[in-house]
């Protein structure tokens, strides 16, 4: 367990470095900024998920993190990741980027599987995720179009924080 904690923290630090090195990644940040999270192998609660306190933000055209990763630092994104892990336990990391129809189109052009999350008032996230499954499989990327007082987002998932960061940079660089 202790080795996994170090592994997760190393993944998070390396992933933030990859995001910061991209000259285009800042263009994918939502207005509410973004978080990157990674779960322990046996994560059960948001406290078992590392995130970036204060969220990722852009300064002078580059992604930056205001603090080192910390356990339990992102409650909402951690909850999304934990629900995804119920269906696909090999997924250990997630990140939100900005939603636009053009970004969804770009993701599709890159050959990545993306699914629309049909969020209806009162539906629990596990039901929403199960509705997006195709042929018994859950996509690696999801999007919500937003709504009243809610910004849309694309959620990238992957086996680790570095893989998620690489996907995010690939999307940014293709734009």
Helices and strands as residue ranges (DSSP letters): H 2-21, G 25-28, E 36-39, G 46-48, E 49-52, E 56-59, E 62-65, E 69-71, H 75-87, E 93-98, H 101-109, E 114-116, H 125-132, E 141-147, E 150-158, H 161-173
